[in-house]
Amino acid sequence: MKNLKDLYFIIAVCIANSSFAQLDDLAKVDFTIIPENGSDIEYTRNRALFNFPIKLKKEKEFLFLGLDYSNFHLRMDRNDLPFNKEALSDFQSLDFNIGYTKSLKNNWRLGMRLTPGFSTNLKANNLSFEDMILSGVVVFIKDKKKRPDVKKPWRLIIGASYSGNRGFPFPLPFISYYRKFHPKWSYNVGIPKMNLQYHASSLHRFKLYAELDGFTANLQRGVFVDNSMLAESINMSLILSGLQYEFHITKNIQFYARTSYILSNSVNLRNKNKDNIVELDNANSLYLRTGIRFKI
């Protein structure tokens, strides 16, 4: 039983990633939509992921393997666009998670994750080297969330992350400080997300949160803009804030629904040097997501 608890904690740490998903998801399916709502683009995303832990020979040392698949769809109603919008309608991404963790001195733990994958506007049987993406994270963790002798449980995670497919394709610090300061209240501050959580009961929770989101994808064969500039990738970068409701079906299975307002929205076509050449959308809008996950 102790090994199982250690394993759960390890997975919670290791699958931290700059996709800005939850830290402790072992499996998840969800649906996201950004309604057109006055902007030029409607965005939808279907996502499924799972992570499988493997205990290594040394005590408290683990490896995990996982897959994270998403299908993105952009719908643009305008007919006066200076490019072929059909080439920008459907995208797919698939990440392969490879993680490792071990105990360190003074109750610290090391977690590392390498995530190769692809993100493209064409199907898997047409993949090329340009579709490849790489992400990774290195973090150090000290956890006091479940210690019975700690009156106000807390957890600190510090490190760095890089993601080639999460809308912010450059290195970011990874900082997360969690504290439960009241039987019904807790908070998490840091980068790339933060929240204030109200524990209404063992079944119902509410979160006020802010976080980063987005995606990046290669454009196979390119897309000519005004018949002169060649766009070779698309990037969406979002900064969100909103309310999330969680219903705990069981201790580890959770339904959630969130409604957010996009504080910052940037959707751009980019050339081979990753320079923006045309902006598709920058309107602030609603962001809606719902799903079910199996978490620690």
N, C-alpha and C positions, 0 to 999 in steps of 0.2 A: 504493500500500500504506500509506503514511503517513497519507493522508486517511482510509482505512478504519479505521486504529487510532484516529485522532482521533474518528471518528464513533462507534465503539464506546464510547469513554470518555464522550462527550457523552451518549449515550443512557443509559448507566449512571447518570449524574448526574441527568438530567432526569426520569426516571420515578420518582425517589424520591417516595413519597407517604405520607401518614399512614394509609392502609390497612394500613401496616406490612408490605407485601409486600416481596420482594427488590428491591434497587435496580436491578439490571441485567437484568431480564427483558424480552425483546423479544416473546415469546409464551409462553403458559402455559395448561395445563388442569389442574385439580385437583379433588379431592373431600374434603370435611371432614365429620366426624360427631362430635357430642358424645352418647355413649350415655345413655340414661335413667338407668341405674346408680344408682337410689335417689333421683333428683331427679324433679321433676314434668314435665320437658320433654325430649324428644329433638330435637336440632337437626342438620340436614344442610344442606350447601351444595355446589352445583356451580358452578364458575367457569371462565371462559375469557377471555383477554385477548390483545391484540397491540398493538404500537406500530410505526409506520412513519416512518422518518427522511427528512427532506428537506433537502438542502444548499442554503444560500442563497448569494448572490453573494459576499459578503464571506468572507475566509478564516477558517476555524474558527468559523463562525456557522451554526447549524442550527435548523430547526423540526422538530417531530415531531407526528404525529397518531395517535390510538389509540382503541381501544374496550375496555371492561372490563365484561363481563356476568356477573351472578350470579343464581342461583335458590336461594332459601332455603325450607326447609320446617321447621315446628315441629309436633311431634306431642305432644298432651297427652291422657293416658288418663283423667284425672279427669272425672267427670260432675257434680260439685257446684260447678263454677266459676261465679262470679257474672256471666258474660258469655257471648256466643256464641263458642265456641272455633273454629268453622269459619271465622270471619272472620280468624283469626290463624294459619291453617295454611300458606298459600303467599304468598311475596313475591318480587318481581323488582327488580333494580336494573341500570341501564345508565349507565355513565360515559363521557363523551367527553373524551379527553385532548388538550390543546393545549399544547405545550411550546416553549420557546425557550432558547437558550444562546449565550454568546459568551465570548471570552477577555478577561481583564482584565490589569492590570499585575502584575508580581512573581509570575508563574506561578499566579495565581488565575483561577478561572472562575466565571461567573454562570450559574445555572440557574433557570428559572421554569416553573411549570406551573399552568394553570387547568383545572379539571375540572367543567364543568356536567353534570348528569345527572338521573336520577329514581330514586326508590326507593318502592315501593308494594305494597299487597296485592292490587291488581287488575291486569288485563292492559293491554298497551301501548295498545290501542285505546280505553281508558277513562281516559287520563291527564288530569290537571287541573293547575293551577298549583301546588296544594299539594303535589304529588308531586315538584316540582323541588328539587334539592339543589345545593350549590355547594361545591367544595373547591379548595384551592390550596396551593402551596409556593414559597418563595423560598429558595435556598441558595447559599452560596459554597464553592468546592471548591479544595483544593490536594492534588494527587495525586503520590505518589512510589512507587506500587506496582510499576511496571514499569521503573524507572530502573536500568540495569545498574551504575551507580556507587553505588547505595544498598544497603548490606549488610543493613539491616533495613527492608524496604519499609513505607511507611505512607501513609495517606490521611486527610485531615481534611475533614469537611463540617459547616458550621454554617449555621443559618438558622431559619426558622419555618414552621409548616404549620397548615392548618385543614382539617377534613374534616366535611362534613355527614352522612356515611354510614359512619362507621367505628367507631361505638360511643362515641367520645369527642368529641362535637360542640362543641368549643371550641378556641381556638388553643393549640398546643403548640410548644415549642422543638424544632428538629430538629438533633440533635448526633450525629455519628458519627465516632469515631476508630478507625481500623484500623491494626494493626501486626502484621507477621510477625516474631516474635522468635526463631524457631528454624526450621530447614528443614521440620519437621513440625508446628509449632504457630503459631497466630495468634489474635488476639482482636479484638473490635470492641466498644467501650463507647459508650454514649450513650442518647439518647431518640429514637424509641420502642422500640428493640430493642438487644440486646447478645448476644454469644456468645463462646464459647471453642471453637476449631476444631482438630481433630486431622487432619492430612493423612496418612492411612495409606499412600496411594500415589497415583499419578496418576489412578486410577480410583475409589478409595474414600475418603470423608471422613465424619467424625463431628462433630457440633456439640452442645454444651450451650448452651442459649439461653434467653432470657426476652424477652417482647415483649407489646405490647398488641394487642387484636383486638376485633371486634364488628361490629354494624351498627345502623342506624337506618332506619325506614321509616314513611311516611305511612299512615294507616288511612282509606281513602276511605269516606265515609258515616259514619265514626265507629263506635265500639263502646261501647254503654252498659254500665256497670258498676253492678250492683245497681239497675238501672233508674233511676239518678239522675245519676251522673257520666258524662260523655262522654269517652272516650279517643280521641285523634286521631292518636297516633303510638306506636310501640313502639321501645324502645332496649335493646340488649344491649351491655354493657361487660365485657371480659374482660382479666385479667392472667394470662399463661401462663408456664410454665417446663417445659422438657423436653429430650429428645434427638432429634436429626435425623440420619438416615443419607442419604448422597448417593452415587449411582452415576453416574459420568460415561460415558455411552454413547459420546459423541464429545467433542471439545474444548468444544463449545458446547451439546450436548444432554444433559440431566441428568434422571435419575429420582430422586425423593426421597420419603422416608416419615418421618413424625415422630409421636412419642407424647409427650403433654404432660399436666401436671396443672394444673388451673385454680386458681390461687392466690386469685383474686377473681372472683366472678361476680355480675353484677347485671342482671336482666331486668325491665323495668318498662313498664307502660302509662302514657302521659303525656297531659295535657290540652293545649289549644291554646297555653298559656303555657309548655309544656315542663316542667311540674311533674309529679313522679311521683304517681300516684293509686292504683296498685296494683302490688305486686311479684309477678311470676309465678314467679321462681326465684332463689335465691341460693346453691344448693348447689355445693360444689366437686366436680369430677368429672374424668374423663378427656377428652382432646381429641385426636382422631386425624385426620391428614391425609396424603394421598398424591397425587402428580401427576408430570407431565413438563413441563419447561420448556426453552425455547431462550434461553440467556443469553450475555452477553458473556464 
